[in-house]
Amino acid sequence: MGAFLLWVGLTILLVGFVFLVRRRKVVWFKVMVSGLVMAVIGGWILGNQAGAAKSSASDLTGAACRANLRCWANRNLIDASVACESAVENLARYQTRWTDGFMQQKFDHMAWFDQAKGILVYAGDHIQFQNGFGAWSTYAYRCVYDPTSKKVLTVRATQGRLSN
């Protein structure tokens, strides 16, 4: 609903601007104001829907977050991605290429390795390793990351995809 109102509001605003530029005898001011009002309302609704859709896990703090896999893994995802990405690439004997798309995470699977210590496993299957003949093969990779020390403990890759 919010996205539709935003789209309609911006379209009406554009129509009002076209009337203004072409100096039509239409009340361009009223058209532009109504378009702006609709766009603002649509944007507000869209923003509220996005805010309400946030997981309660992201609102956790301290020990409560550390006990929740989703919260703890998301909180440490950026540091883990940087550390684990280079560790996975170092497993290759030749070239590597990431096959993840724009806005897609390289490490889209997360699990506990040791929940008591807060150690996480980040995994994915968005990389290809090149062999000695130049052929590319897809690999699944797994990185054990310690957020406390900000270090990669172990990393491994196996040919194929992750099973769902």
N, C-alpha and C positions, 0 to 999 in steps of 0.2 A: 504494500500500500504506500509506504513512504517513498520507495524508489519510483513508483508510478507518478505520485504527486510531484516529486522533484523533477522528473522528466517532463511532465505536462507544464509545470511552472516555467521551466527554462525554455520550453518551446514557445509558450505564450510571450515570454519576455523577448525572445528573438523576433517573433512576429511584430511586437510593438516597436522594436528597433527598426525593422524593415519599413514599417509605416512611417516612422520618424524620418528615415533617410529619404524615402520617396515622397515625403511631404503630402501624404494622403490626407483627405479631409475626414479622417477617422480620429477618434479621440485616442491618440497613441499613448497619452499619459496614463489613462485609465487601464489600457491594455497592459502596459509595462508594469504598473503597480500591482495589478491582479496577478500577473505572472510571477513577480517577485515575491508576493505573499504566498502563493502556492509553492514556490521553490523553497522558501524558508520553512514552511510547515512540513513539507516533504522531507527536507533535510533533518529537521528536528525529530520527526517520527523515526527516520532511518537511524539517527544517532541513538535514540532511546531503545530501539530494537537491538542494536549492536551491544549496548551497555547491559541490557537485560539478558542477553544470550551468553555473557561471560560465565564461565564455570565458577562455582563457588570455591573450587580448588585453587584458583588464582588469587583469591582473597585471603588465603591462609598465611599465617606468619609464623616464624620461628620453628618450634618443635612440631607444631601441627602440620606445617608444610613439609618438613623433613619426613614425616610419617606417611604422607600422601604421595604416591608414585607420580601421578600427573603433575602435581605442583612442583615437587622436587626436581623432576626431570626437565620440566619447562624452564624452571628458574636457572638451571645450569646448562641449558641447551647451547647457548652461544659459545661459552667457553669450551664445552665438550666438542662442539662441531669443529672449532678451529684446531684443537689438539688432535682429535680423532681423524679429521680429514687428511692431514699430512701423514699421520701414522698409517692409514690405509693405503695412501699413495706409495709409501715407502715399501710396501709389500710386493709391489710389481717389479718384475725383472726388466721390463722394457717400458713402453709408454702406457699411460692411463688416460681415460676420458670419462668424465662424469656424464651420466645420461639423465639426470634430474632436470626437470623443466624449470622455467622461471616461476618463482613463488612456491616451489616444491622443496621439501626438506630432504637433505641427503640421508639423514638419520631419522626415519619415520617410525621406527619401532623402538620402544623403550621398556626396560624391565629392571627389576632389582637383581643385583649380583649379591650384595650383602646389605639387607635393609637395616640391620643394627648399626652398621658403620656408615650408611648412606651412600654406598658405592652402587653405581648404575651401569647398565649395559645399554648402549646405543647401537642400533643395527639398521641395515638397509640393504638394498640391492640395486643401487643406481650407479654402478661403475662398470667399466669394461677394461680388461687388461689385454694388452697385445702380446701375442706369443712371438717366437723367433721367426715365424714365417710371415708375420705382419697381419695375421687374422685377429679379430677382436672377439673376446668371450665375456659374457656377463658374469659377474661375481656377486655373491652375497657376503657382506662383511659384518663383523661384530667387534665392538670396541668397549672394553671395560674401563670406566672412567671414575676416578676418585675426586669428587668436587671439593673435598676438604684440602687436599694437597694440590689440586688442579693438575693432576698427572694422569696419563694413560697408563693403565696397569698392564693390560694385554690387548692385542689386536690380532684378528685372524680373518682370512677370507677363503671362501670355498666357491668353486665354480657352480653356477646355477642361480636360481632365484630363491628368495625366502618362501617358505610354505605359509599360507595364511592360516 
